[in-house]
Amino acid sequence: MSELQAAGTPRGREFYLDAARAVAILSISMNHAVNRTYQNFGSQYYEFIIIPRASTVVKVFAIVFGHLGVPLFLMISGALLLRKNMSDEGDVRRFYRHNLLPLLITTEVWYVLMYWFIQAFALPTEDTGSGGIGGMLSTMLFVNQTTMDSMWYMPMILCLYLIIPLCCILRKHVSYKVLALPTLLVFLSEMVIPNLNAYFKLADIDMELEFVLRASNLFSMYFLYVLAGYWISQGGMKRLKTWMVAAGAALSFAFCWGFQYYACGKPETFSLDYDFAMLLVCAMFTFELFRRAAPHIKHGRGAITYLARISFGVYFVHILIMSYLEWHVYYHSWPRPAAMLFLEAVSVGGSIAVIALLSRIPACRKYLFMIK
């Protein structure tokens, strides 16, 4: 049993990964809440002028924290999946059957549920697609989808699951050094160059870099997080002292916060996203902190593990609750921080209640929430 597995943690589970999962799902729901209470994709500069500075400080903190969830989930996937022993086509087929297929089934179930939820409850001003069975089928076929904005994650993770078995086989035969060059290319193409171009635009610098060695010819930037998670889980950062890891997490978080705050005061709209290079750095240090701190957590292990086990279900359910509140509950006149916390608390708390009730049904437990 791993030294990082907590006493009292269900057999086969590593507590530091559960702790990371629990924080990750709170992060993702916070991201959706801040996007529904602040202007993050338009009129950002106007909002910066009219709202109190303290509110902007809270907003930017929520944006940065809210963008750590997806990286943490991807790192967890890397830590768990890339260490699998695969050597031939039979192993790949088994992975597809036992890992990819259940994920696809759950995705399709939620596409159907979300499609009809939108048809039933969305305001007339919302895009409800073409409607009817045809619209539902096109959504399920990943074409002209009518679904929740949070579902962008599912096609991405499904694609990663397609390539992970091949990376497991590759891992057995080559070293990190061999993988460094293609990984560096993706890092430059998908993060560094876009980040520099975003800064040039915000700073009114008449310059744009075009990098023609495009990472799309290799694999997506999201795989950087997967690789980082595996590397860290294998002790990649063990030589660093804990204070260095904590300082790295704090300083990289502060850099992300400072850049986003700077961007809020500019006419050009910029919203932190997963291609922000320093977010990758922050997520890496944060993941390593979970790895080191988890054995020292003495209280709340049961609650953390429970939230981790239902986190996938919370990911699907909370967005339905949050969207219904956005469409039908008049909270927009509240102070923005209060509205954001209201959406966060009710959507996550409601999700936990719904899952606790429906997970008693074996089919829901397996196909809706993927609780193991």
N, C-alpha and C positions, 0 to 999 in steps of 0.2 A: 504494500500500500504506500502511496506517495506520502512523503513527509509533509506535504502541503495540504493533505486531506484532513479536514477537521474531525475531531472526536464528535461522534453523534451525527456526522454527515452520512447520508445513505451510501451504502457500499457502491463503489465504482464512481462516485462523484468527487471532484476535487473542489474544496471549499473556496479557494481563491477564484476559480472560474465562476462559481455560483455568486460570489460577492460582486464580481465584475458584471455578470448578467443582471443582477438586481439593480445596480446603479445604471447600467446601460438602458434598461427599459424606462427608468425614471427620466433619464436624459432625453430619450427619443420623444416621450410624451411632452416634456418641457419644450422641446423644439417645436412641436405642433401647436402648443399653447401660445408661445411667444409669437409665432407667425400669425395667429388669429387675433392678437391683441395689439400688435405694433405693425407699422409699415416697414416691412423688410424687403419688399421687392418693387416698391415704387413710392414716390413722394417721401423718401427717407429724409432728405434734407429739410423739407418743410416741417416734418414732424420734429426733427432735431431742434428747430428754431422755436417751436411753440410749446413743447413739453418741458417740464422741469429737468434740470441736469441729473438730479438723483434718479429720475425715472429712466433716463437714457443709460445711466450706469447699470441699473437693474436689467434693462433690456439687453445690453451688450453681454453682461455676465450670463444671462439665460441663453443667448445665442451661442456663445462659446461652449457652455456646459451642454447645451442641447445638441451640439454636433460631435460630442464624444461617444454617444451611444452606438451609432453605426460602426465606427472604427473598433470599439470594444467588442461588439458582436462578431465582426470579421476576424479580429485577433483570436477570439475564443474558438472560432471555426478552424483557424490555422493551427492553434495549439492542440486541438482534438483530432482533426482529420489528417493533417499532413504527417502525423506520426504513425498512421496506420501502415501495416506491412502489406504491400501489394507488389506482386512480381509478374503476374501474367494476366491474360484477358479474362480468365475466370474470376480473378479478384476484382477486376473493374466491373464486370457484370454484376457481381454480388453487391458492390457498392451502389451501383445504379438502382438495383432492385430494393435494397434495404435502406438507402439514404435518399437518393434522388427521387424515386417514385413516390414515397410517402409525402415528401415535400411538395411535389407537383400536385398530388391529389388534394392536399390541404389548401394549396394556392387556388386551385380551381373551385373548391367549395366556397372559399371566401370571395372569389370573383362573383359567383352567383349571388351570394348573400348581399354583398355590397352593391351590386348592380340593382337589385330590387329594392334595397334600402333607399338608394338615391331616387328611384322612380316613385317611391311612396312618400318620402319625407322632404326631399329637397325643395327649396324655394323656387318660384318661377324664374328667378334671375339666374339660377344655377344651370350649368350645362348638364342635361340629363340624356344626352346622346340621341340616337334615333328611336329608342324605345322598342319594346316588344322582344320577342324571342330572338329575332335577328341581331339586335344590339347585344343581347346577352351572349349569344354564340360568338360574335366577333370579339367580345371582351375575353371570353375563355380561350380564344385562339390567338390572343396577344395582338390583335389588330383593331385599330380605332377604338381603344378601350374606353368604357365608361365605368370608372371605379374611383376609389379614394386616392388622393394624391400620395399617401404613404405607401401605396402598393408598388411604387417604382422599385422598391427594394427586392421584391420577389423575382422578377425576371433577371435582375442582376445576380442574386444569390443562386438561382437555378443554373445560370451560365457558369458561375464559379464551380458549382458541384459537378458540372460536366468535365471540367479540366483538372480538378483536384486529384483524381486517381492517377492521371498521367504524371502529375507533379510528384506524387508519392513514389511512383516507380523511378522517376528521374532522381529523386533524393537519395535513393539507395546506391546510385552509381556515380554521382558527381558531388563535388564539394561546394560549399558556399561561394568559394572564390570563382568557380566556373559560372555561377548564377549571377555574380556581381555585375557583369557588364550589361546583360539585358535588363536587370533590375534598375540599374542606374539610368538606362535609356528611358524607361517608363517614368522614373522619378523626374527627369529633366523635362520630358515631353508633356506629362500630364499635370505636373505641379509647379516646378520652378519657372518655366517659361510663361505659363498663364498667370502666375502670381506676379511676375515682373511686369507683364503687360497691364494687369489690373492696377498696379501701383503707378505706372506711367500715366494711365488715364486719369486716375484720381488726382495726381500731382500736376496735371496739365502739361505733361512732357510729350512733345510731338515725336513719339518713337513707338514702334511696335516690332517685337521680335517674332520672326517666323521660323519655326524649327521643323525641318522637313523630315527628320528621322522620327516619324510619328509612332507613338506607342500602340496605336490601334492596329498596327501590323503585328504586334506581339500579343499583349493581353492588357486588360483594363487596369486603371490605377487602383481599383479596389483590391486587386490581388497583392498590392504592396502591403496593405494592412494584414492580409492573411499570412503572407510570408513573415512579416514582423512579429505576429503573434506566435507563430511556430518557433521562430528564432529565440524570442524571449522565454518561451516555455521550456526551451532546451538549455537555459542558462546563459543566453547570449549577453546579458547585462550583469552577470554575477560579479564581475570584477569591480564594478562601481560600488562605492560605499553608499549606504542608505541615504545619508544626508545629501549626497550628490544626486541621487535619483529624485529625492523630494524637491531639491532645488531646481533640477531640470524640469520637473512637472510644473512647478510654480512659475518659473521664468517663461517657459513656452506658453503656458496658459495666459500669462500677463501680456506676452507679445501678441497673441491672437486677440485678446481683449483690446489692447491699445490700437492695433491696426483697424479693427472693426469700429472702434470709437472714432478714430480719425476719419474713417470712410463715411460715418454718419454725418459728419459736418461738411461733406462735399456734395456738390450738385449731382455728380455721377453716382448712380446707385451701385453699391457693392454689398453683397451679403456673403458672409463666410460660408464656405462649402467644403466638401471632402477633398477637393483638389488643392487646398491650402497646405503648403508644405509643413508649416510649423504645427498644424493640427496633427499631422502624422507623428511628429516628434513628441508633442504633448500626449497623444494617445499611447505612445510607446512607453514613456516614463510612467504614465498613470497605470498601465497594465502591469509593469514591473512592481509598482507600489502595491497593487493588489496581491501579487505573488508573494511579496515579502510580509505584508501586514496581516494577511488572512489567518496565519497560525496564532496570532496574538489577540484576535477578536474573541472575547470571552462571553459576551451576551448577545442575544438576538440571532444566534445561528439558525434556529428553527425558522424564524420569520424570513431571514435572508434566503435560505435554501428554498422555502416555499415560493417566494416571489420569483426566484430564479427558475424553478420548475414550471411556473405558469407564465413566464415572461413572453413566450411566443404567442400565447393566447391573449395576453394583455396588449401586445402589439396590434392584433387584429381588432379587438373589441373596443379599445379606448378611442380609436378614431371615429367609430360610429357614435359613441356617446358625445364626444367632443363636437362632432359635426352637427348633431341634433341640437346641442346647446347653442352652437354658433348660429344656426338657422332660426331657432324658435324661442330662445331665452334672451331677454333684453338686458345684457350686462355691459353694453358698449359705453354707457354713460359713467361707468365706474372708473376709478383710477386704474390705469393700465396694469400696474403690478398686481393689484387686487384681482382684476379680471383674469390675468394670466394664472395666478395661483388657484383661483376658483376652477378654471378649466382643468388644470393639472390634478387637483385633488378629487374633483367629482369624476373625471374620466378614469383615473387610475383606480380610485376606490370603487367606482361602479363596475369596472372590469373585474376586479377581484371578486366582487359579490356574484356577478353573472357566471364567472368561471367556477366558483365554488358550488354553485347550484347545478349548472349544466354538466360539469365533469363527473357527476354521479352516474350519468348515462355513458356506458362504455364507448359507444360510437362517437359521441361528442368528445370524450376524453382523448380518443385516438385520432380522429380525423379533423376535428375543429381546432384543438389546442395542442396536439402532439405532445401530451404529457406522458413522460416515461417513468 
